[in-house]
Amino acid sequence: MTARPLVSGKQCVSALERLGYAISRTKGSHIRLTCEGRSPVTVPNHAELDRGTLMSILRTVKISTDEFISLLK
């Protein structure tokens, strides 16, 4: 298993957009993303996401850590 990366909220949103997600709305420091055929997900727009928060996002969008790291590149 690959170590969980430390990423910002903006980096996470960019990676999810490559997966097909689009920003549907923002409220405060939280960004809501939707994608047809997938569950919607909320990403906090923080300088650094907690590892537990990132893992929860990855579980919601049903991708592995390795797949997420490849989307970051």
PDB file as gemmi writes it, atoms N, CA and C in Angstrom:
CRYST1    1.000    1.000    1.000  90.00  90.00  90.00 P 1                      
ATOM      1  N   MET A   1       0.847  -1.176   0.000  1.00  0.00           N  
ATOM      2  CA  MET A   1       0.000   0.000   0.000  1.00  0.00           C  
ATOM      3  C   MET A   1       0.889   1.235   0.000  1.00  0.00           C  
ATOM      4  N   THR A   2       0.520   2.200  -0.802  1.00  0.00           N  
ATOM      5  CA  THR A   2       1.283   3.430  -0.942  1.00  0.00           C  
ATOM      6  C   THR A   2       0.945   4.384   0.197  1.00  0.00           C  
ATOM      7  N   ALA A   3       1.934   5.142   0.624  1.00  0.00           N  
ATOM      8  CA  ALA A   3       1.709   6.142   1.662  1.00  0.00           C  
ATOM      9  C   ALA A   3       0.760   7.216   1.144  1.00  0.00           C  
ATOM     10  N   ARG A   4      -0.068   7.711   2.030  1.00  0.00           N  
ATOM     11  CA  ARG A   4      -1.021   8.743   1.639  1.00  0.00           C  
ATOM     12  C   ARG A   4      -0.297  10.071   1.435  1.00  0.00           C  
ATOM     13  N   PRO A   5      -0.537  10.726   0.311  1.00  0.00           N  
ATOM     14  CA  PRO A   5       0.167  11.987   0.044  1.00  0.00           C  
ATOM     15  C   PRO A   5      -0.431  13.147   0.828  1.00  0.00           C  
ATOM     16  N   LEU A   6       0.381  14.161   1.072  1.00  0.00           N  
ATOM     17  CA  LEU A   6      -0.102  15.402   1.664  1.00  0.00           C  
ATOM     18  C   LEU A   6      -0.419  16.353   0.514  1.00  0.00           C  
ATOM     19  N   VAL A   7      -1.678  16.725   0.391  1.00  0.00           N  
ATOM     20  CA  VAL A   7      -2.102  17.595  -0.709  1.00  0.00           C  
ATOM     21  C   VAL A   7      -2.984  18.707  -0.165  1.00  0.00           C  
ATOM     22  N   SER A   8      -3.086  19.765  -0.948  1.00  0.00           N  
ATOM     23  CA  SER A   8      -3.988  20.864  -0.597  1.00  0.00           C  
ATOM     24  C   SER A   8      -5.371  20.564  -1.167  1.00  0.00           C  
ATOM     25  N   GLY A   9      -6.332  21.340  -0.743  1.00  0.00           N  
ATOM     26  CA  GLY A   9      -7.682  21.186  -1.267  1.00  0.00           C  
ATOM     27  C   GLY A   9      -7.738  21.446  -2.764  1.00  0.00           C  
ATOM     28  N   LYS A  10      -6.988  22.454  -3.230  1.00  0.00           N  
ATOM     29  CA  LYS A  10      -6.971  22.781  -4.662  1.00  0.00           C  
ATOM     30  C   LYS A  10      -6.360  21.651  -5.482  1.00  0.00           C  
ATOM     31  N   GLN A  11      -5.296  21.018  -4.969  1.00  0.00           N  
ATOM     32  CA  GLN A  11      -4.693  19.894  -5.680  1.00  0.00           C  
ATOM     33  C   GLN A  11      -5.666  18.727  -5.761  1.00  0.00           C  
ATOM     34  N   CYS A  12      -6.392  18.498  -4.695  1.00  0.00           N  
ATOM     35  CA  CYS A  12      -7.376  17.412  -4.669  1.00  0.00           C  
ATOM     36  C   CYS A  12      -8.496  17.681  -5.675  1.00  0.00           C  
ATOM     37  N   VAL A  13      -8.983  18.906  -5.709  1.00  0.00           N  
ATOM     38  CA  VAL A  13     -10.040  19.275  -6.656  1.00  0.00           C  
ATOM     39  C   VAL A  13      -9.547  19.092  -8.091  1.00  0.00           C  
ATOM     40  N   SER A  14      -8.322  19.517  -8.387  1.00  0.00           N  
ATOM     41  CA  SER A  14      -7.766  19.367  -9.735  1.00  0.00           C  
ATOM     42  C   SER A  14      -7.686  17.905 -10.136  1.00  0.00           C  
ATOM     43  N   ALA A  15      -7.256  17.052  -9.210  1.00  0.00           N  
ATOM     44  CA  ALA A  15      -7.168  15.620  -9.500  1.00  0.00           C  
ATOM     45  C   ALA A  15      -8.550  15.037  -9.762  1.00  0.00           C  
ATOM     46  N   LEU A  16      -9.540  15.439  -8.975  1.00  0.00           N  
ATOM     47  CA  LEU A  16     -10.896  14.924  -9.164  1.00  0.00           C  
ATOM     48  C   LEU A  16     -11.514  15.436 -10.468  1.00  0.00           C  
ATOM     49  N   GLU A  17     -11.140  16.641 -10.877  1.00  0.00           N  
ATOM     50  CA  GLU A  17     -11.625  17.154 -12.161  1.00  0.00           C  
ATOM     51  C   GLU A  17     -11.081  16.311 -13.314  1.00  0.00           C  
ATOM     52  N   ARG A  18      -9.862  15.808 -13.194  1.00  0.00           N  
ATOM     53  CA  ARG A  18      -9.316  14.914 -14.218  1.00  0.00           C  
ATOM     54  C   ARG A  18     -10.082  13.594 -14.270  1.00  0.00           C  
ATOM     55  N   LEU A  19     -10.720  13.255 -13.167  1.00  0.00           N  
ATOM     56  CA  LEU A  19     -11.519  12.039 -13.082  1.00  0.00           C  
ATOM     57  C   LEU A  19     -12.918  12.253 -13.658  1.00  0.00           C  
ATOM     58  N   GLY A  20     -13.294  13.497 -13.907  1.00  0.00           N  
ATOM     59  CA  GLY A  20     -14.602  13.791 -14.486  1.00  0.00           C  
ATOM     60  C   GLY A  20     -15.509  14.608 -13.591  1.00  0.00           C  
ATOM     61  N   TYR A  21     -15.062  14.920 -12.393  1.00  0.00           N  
ATOM     62  CA  TYR A  21     -15.863  15.730 -11.476  1.00  0.00           C  
ATOM     63  C   TYR A  21     -15.838  17.194 -11.907  1.00  0.00           C  
ATOM     64  N   ALA A  22     -16.895  17.911 -11.559  1.00  0.00           N  
ATOM     65  CA  ALA A  22     -16.987  19.348 -11.834  1.00  0.00           C  
ATOM     66  C   ALA A  22     -17.488  20.046 -10.573  1.00  0.00           C  
ATOM     67  N   ILE A  23     -17.028  21.260 -10.359  1.00  0.00           N  
ATOM     68  CA  ILE A  23     -17.466  22.041  -9.199  1.00  0.00           C  
ATOM     69  C   ILE A  23     -18.918  22.430  -9.402  1.00  0.00           C  
ATOM     70  N   SER A  24     -19.751  22.077  -8.432  1.00  0.00           N  
ATOM     71  CA  SER A  24     -21.163  22.436  -8.539  1.00  0.00           C  
ATOM     72  C   SER A  24     -21.502  23.639  -7.667  1.00  0.00           C  
ATOM     73  N   ARG A  25     -20.792  23.771  -6.524  1.00  0.00           N  
ATOM     74  CA  ARG A  25     -21.020  24.947  -5.679  1.00  0.00           C  
ATOM     75  C   ARG A  25     -19.911  25.033  -4.638  1.00  0.00           C  
ATOM     76  N   THR A  26     -19.814  26.208  -4.038  1.00  0.00           N  
ATOM     77  CA  THR A  26     -18.884  26.406  -2.923  1.00  0.00           C  
ATOM     78  C   THR A  26     -19.641  27.104  -1.810  1.00  0.00           C  
ATOM     79  N   LYS A  27     -19.244  26.798  -0.596  1.00  0.00           N  
ATOM     80  CA  LYS A  27     -19.834  27.477   0.562  1.00  0.00           C  
ATOM     81  C   LYS A  27     -18.736  27.594   1.603  1.00  0.00           C  
ATOM     82  N   GLY A  28     -18.330  28.817   1.871  1.00  0.00           N  
ATOM     83  CA  GLY A  28     -17.225  29.031   2.792  1.00  0.00           C  
ATOM     84  C   GLY A  28     -15.952  28.446   2.204  1.00  0.00           C  
ATOM     85  N   SER A  29     -15.315  27.573   2.961  1.00  0.00           N  
ATOM     86  CA  SER A  29     -14.072  26.972   2.478  1.00  0.00           C  
ATOM     87  C   SER A  29     -14.277  25.547   1.983  1.00  0.00           C  
ATOM     88  N   HIS A  30     -15.508  25.198   1.609  1.00  0.00           N  
ATOM     89  CA  HIS A  30     -15.793  23.848   1.131  1.00  0.00           C  
ATOM     90  C   HIS A  30     -16.284  23.880  -0.315  1.00  0.00           C  
ATOM     91  N   ILE A  31     -15.759  22.954  -1.101  1.00  0.00           N  
ATOM     92  CA  ILE A  31     -16.088  22.880  -2.526  1.00  0.00           C  
ATOM     93  C   ILE A  31     -16.847  21.579  -2.763  1.00  0.00           C  
ATOM     94  N   ARG A  32     -18.019  21.682  -3.366  1.00  0.00           N  
ATOM     95  CA  ARG A  32     -18.840  20.506  -3.667  1.00  0.00           C  
ATOM     96  C   ARG A  32     -18.613  20.139  -5.131  1.00  0.00           C  
ATOM     97  N   LEU A  33     -18.276  18.878  -5.380  1.00  0.00           N  
ATOM     98  CA  LEU A  33     -18.021  18.380  -6.729  1.00  0.00           C  
ATOM     99  C   LEU A  33     -19.032  17.292  -7.067  1.00  0.00           C  
ATOM    100  N   THR A  34     -19.484  17.284  -8.312  1.00  0.00           N  
ATOM    101  CA  THR A  34     -20.395  16.244  -8.772  1.00  0.00           C  
ATOM    102  C   THR A  34     -19.867  15.645 -10.066  1.00  0.00           C  
ATOM    103  N   CYS A  35     -20.283  14.405 -10.309  1.00  0.00           N  
ATOM    104  CA  CYS A  35     -19.905  13.693 -11.520  1.00  0.00           C  
ATOM    105  C   CYS A  35     -21.025  12.714 -11.827  1.00  0.00           C  
ATOM    106  N   GLU A  36     -21.461  12.692 -13.059  1.00  0.00           N  
ATOM    107  CA  GLU A  36     -22.542  11.782 -13.437  1.00  0.00           C  
ATOM    108  C   GLU A  36     -22.092  10.334 -13.236  1.00  0.00           C  
ATOM    109  N   GLY A  37     -22.929   9.571 -12.567  1.00  0.00           N  
ATOM    110  CA  GLY A  37     -22.630   8.168 -12.328  1.00  0.00           C  
ATOM    111  C   GLY A  37     -21.771   7.909 -11.106  1.00  0.00           C  
ATOM    112  N   ARG A  38     -21.381   8.960 -10.385  1.00  0.00           N  
ATOM    113  CA  ARG A  38     -20.568   8.823  -9.178  1.00  0.00           C  
ATOM    114  C   ARG A  38     -21.198   9.627  -8.044  1.00  0.00           C  
ATOM    115  N   SER A  39     -20.807   9.300  -6.838  1.00  0.00           N  
ATOM    116  CA  SER A  39     -21.309  10.024  -5.667  1.00  0.00           C  
ATOM    117  C   SER A  39     -20.715  11.425  -5.611  1.00  0.00           C  
ATOM    118  N   PRO A  40     -21.504  12.423  -5.186  1.00  0.00           N  
ATOM    119  CA  PRO A  40     -20.944  13.762  -5.001  1.00  0.00           C  
ATOM    120  C   PRO A  40     -19.992  13.766  -3.813  1.00  0.00           C  
ATOM    121  N   VAL A  41     -19.058  14.694  -3.814  1.00  0.00           N  
ATOM    122  CA  VAL A  41     -18.054  14.761  -2.751  1.00  0.00           C  
ATOM    123  C   VAL A  41     -17.776  16.218  -2.411  1.00  0.00           C  
ATOM    124  N   THR A  42     -17.503  16.469  -1.127  1.00  0.00           N  
ATOM    125  CA  THR A  42     -17.147  17.804  -0.661  1.00  0.00           C  
ATOM    126  C   THR A  42     -15.687  17.805  -0.242  1.00  0.00           C  
ATOM    127  N   VAL A  43     -14.936  18.795  -0.745  1.00  0.00           N  
ATOM    128  CA  VAL A  43     -13.508  18.909  -0.443  1.00  0.00           C  
ATOM    129  C   VAL A  43     -13.276  20.235   0.273  1.00  0.00           C  
ATOM    130  N   PRO A  44     -12.670  20.199   1.473  1.00  0.00           N  
ATOM    131  CA  PRO A  44     -12.339  21.460   2.137  1.00  0.00           C  
ATOM    132  C   PRO A  44     -11.187  22.148   1.406  1.00  0.00           C  
ATOM    133  N   ASN A  45     -11.320  23.430   1.174  1.00  0.00           N  
ATOM    134  CA  ASN A  45     -10.292  24.190   0.457  1.00  0.00           C  
ATOM    135  C   ASN A  45      -9.257  24.691   1.458  1.00  0.00           C  
ATOM    136  N   HIS A  46      -8.494  23.742   2.014  1.00  0.00           N  
ATOM    137  CA  HIS A  46      -7.473  24.065   3.011  1.00  0.00           C  
ATOM    138  C   HIS A  46      -6.088  23.933   2.392  1.00  0.00           C  
ATOM    139  N   ALA A  47      -5.100  24.534   3.035  1.00  0.00           N  
ATOM    140  CA  ALA A  47      -3.728  24.469   2.539  1.00  0.00           C  
ATOM    141  C   ALA A  47      -3.196  23.038   2.575  1.00  0.00           C  
ATOM    142  N   GLU A  48      -3.660  22.248   3.539  1.00  0.00           N  
ATOM    143  CA  GLU A  48      -3.243  20.853   3.631  1.00  0.00           C  
ATOM    144  C   GLU A  48      -4.412  20.035   4.173  1.00  0.00           C  
ATOM    145  N   LEU A  49      -4.801  19.010   3.437  1.00  0.00           N  
ATOM    146  CA  LEU A  49      -5.892  18.142   3.887  1.00  0.00           C  
ATOM    147  C   LEU A  49      -5.359  17.138   4.901  1.00  0.00           C  
ATOM    148  N   ASP A  50      -6.140  16.888   5.942  1.00  0.00           N  
ATOM    149  CA  ASP A  50      -5.786  15.820   6.875  1.00  0.00           C  
ATOM    150  C   ASP A  50      -5.822  14.501   6.121  1.00  0.00           C  
ATOM    151  N   ARG A  51      -4.981  13.583   6.518  1.00  0.00           N  
ATOM    152  CA  ARG A  51      -4.923  12.292   5.817  1.00  0.00           C  
ATOM    153  C   ARG A  51      -6.238  11.532   5.934  1.00  0.00           C  
ATOM    154  N   GLY A  52      -6.897  11.629   7.085  1.00  0.00           N  
ATOM    155  CA  GLY A  52      -8.187  10.969   7.257  1.00  0.00           C  
ATOM    156  C   GLY A  52      -9.247  11.554   6.341  1.00  0.00           C  
ATOM    157  N   THR A  53      -9.218  12.866   6.168  1.00  0.00           N  
ATOM    158  CA  THR A  53     -10.162  13.537   5.270  1.00  0.00           C  
ATOM    159  C   THR A  53      -9.924  13.091   3.834  1.00  0.00           C  
ATOM    160  N   LEU A  54      -8.662  13.036   3.438  1.00  0.00           N  
ATOM    161  CA  LEU A  54      -8.327  12.591   2.080  1.00  0.00           C  
ATOM    162  C   LEU A  54      -8.794  11.159   1.855  1.00  0.00           C  
ATOM    163  N   MET A  55      -8.578  10.290   2.825  1.00  0.00           N  
ATOM    164  CA  MET A  55      -8.995   8.894   2.675  1.00  0.00           C  
ATOM    165  C   MET A  55     -10.511   8.786   2.570  1.00  0.00           C  
ATOM    166  N   SER A  56     -11.230   9.621   3.295  1.00  0.00           N  
ATOM    167  CA  SER A  56     -12.683   9.639   3.204  1.00  0.00           C  
ATOM    168  C   SER A  56     -13.135  10.072   1.809  1.00  0.00           C  
ATOM    169  N   ILE A  57     -12.461  11.073   1.244  1.00  0.00           N  
ATOM    170  CA  ILE A  57     -12.770  11.534  -0.113  1.00  0.00           C  
ATOM    171  C   ILE A  57     -12.522  10.403  -1.117  1.00  0.00           C  
ATOM    172  N   LEU A  58     -11.393   9.713  -0.971  1.00  0.00           N  
ATOM    173  CA  LEU A  58     -11.056   8.626  -1.894  1.00  0.00           C  
ATOM    174  C   LEU A  58     -12.052   7.477  -1.779  1.00  0.00           C  
ATOM    175  N   ARG A  59     -12.511   7.188  -0.564  1.00  0.00           N  
ATOM    176  CA  ARG A  59     -13.537   6.143  -0.396  1.00  0.00           C  
ATOM    177  C   ARG A  59     -14.837   6.558  -1.067  1.00  0.00           C  
ATOM    178  N   THR A  60     -15.196   7.828  -0.951  1.00  0.00           N  
ATOM    179  CA  THR A  60     -16.441   8.321  -1.545  1.00  0.00           C  
ATOM    180  C   THR A  60     -16.410   8.215  -3.068  1.00  0.00           C  
ATOM    181  N   VAL A  61     -15.278   8.571  -3.681  1.00  0.00           N  
ATOM    182  CA  VAL A  61     -15.190   8.529  -5.144  1.00  0.00           C  
ATOM    183  C   VAL A  61     -14.753   7.153  -5.653  1.00  0.00           C  
ATOM    184  N   LYS A  62     -14.459   6.237  -4.707  1.00  0.00           N  
ATOM    185  CA  LYS A  62     -14.134   4.843  -5.022  1.00  0.00           C  
ATOM    186  C   LYS A  62     -12.899   4.698  -5.908  1.00  0.00           C  
ATOM    187  N   ILE A  63     -11.808   5.348  -5.485  1.00  0.00           N  
ATOM    188  CA  ILE A  63     -10.521   5.156  -6.153  1.00  0.00           C  
ATOM    189  C   ILE A  63      -9.461   4.846  -5.093  1.00  0.00           C  
ATOM    190  N   SER A  64      -8.413   4.205  -5.515  1.00  0.00           N  
ATOM    191  CA  SER A  64      -7.336   3.856  -4.592  1.00  0.00           C  
ATOM    192  C   SER A  64      -6.356   5.024  -4.456  1.00  0.00           C  
ATOM    193  N   THR A  65      -5.493   4.901  -3.472  1.00  0.00           N  
ATOM    194  CA  THR A  65      -4.461   5.917  -3.260  1.00  0.00           C  
ATOM    195  C   THR A  65      -3.547   6.004  -4.470  1.00  0.00           C  
ATOM    196  N   ASP A  66      -3.195   4.848  -5.049  1.00  0.00           N  
ATOM    197  CA  ASP A  66      -2.328   4.837  -6.231  1.00  0.00           C  
ATOM    198  C   ASP A  66      -2.986   5.551  -7.411  1.00  0.00           C  
ATOM    199  N   GLU A  67      -4.282   5.319  -7.609  1.00  0.00           N  
ATOM    200  CA  GLU A  67      -5.002   5.992  -8.704  1.00  0.00           C  
ATOM    201  C   GLU A  67      -5.019   7.499  -8.475  1.00  0.00           C  
ATOM    202  N   PHE A  68      -5.216   7.903  -7.218  1.00  0.00           N  
ATOM    203  CA  PHE A  68      -5.235   9.327  -6.898  1.00  0.00           C  
ATOM    204  C   PHE A  68      -3.878   9.970  -7.160  1.00  0.00           C  
ATOM    205  N   ILE A  69      -2.808   9.280  -6.773  1.00  0.00           N  
ATOM    206  CA  ILE A  69      -1.461   9.816  -7.001  1.00  0.00           C  
ATOM    207  C   ILE A  69      -1.190   9.975  -8.494  1.00  0.00           C  
ATOM    208  N   SER A  70      -1.674   9.042  -9.303  1.00  0.00           N  
ATOM    209  CA  SER A  70      -1.474   9.172 -10.742  1.00  0.00           C  
ATOM    210  C   SER A  70      -2.263  10.355 -11.315  1.00  0.00           C  
ATOM    211  N   LEU A  71      -3.398  10.684 -10.705  1.00  0.00           N  
ATOM    212  CA  LEU A  71      -4.180  11.850 -11.141  1.00  0.00           C  
ATOM    213  C   LEU A  71      -3.515  13.168 -10.746  1.00  0.00           C  
ATOM    214  N   LEU A  72      -2.678  13.144  -9.720  1.00  0.00           N  
ATOM    215  CA  LEU A  72      -1.981  14.353  -9.289  1.00  0.00           C  
ATOM    216  C   LEU A  72      -0.900  14.780 -10.271  1.00  0.00           C  
ATOM    217  N   LYS A  73      -0.362  13.840 -11.015  1.00  0.00           N  
ATOM    218  CA  LYS A  73       0.769  14.115 -11.926  1.00  0.00           C  
ATOM    219  C   LYS A  73       0.327  14.751 -13.201  1.00  0.00           C  
TER     220      LYS A  73                                                      
END                                                                             
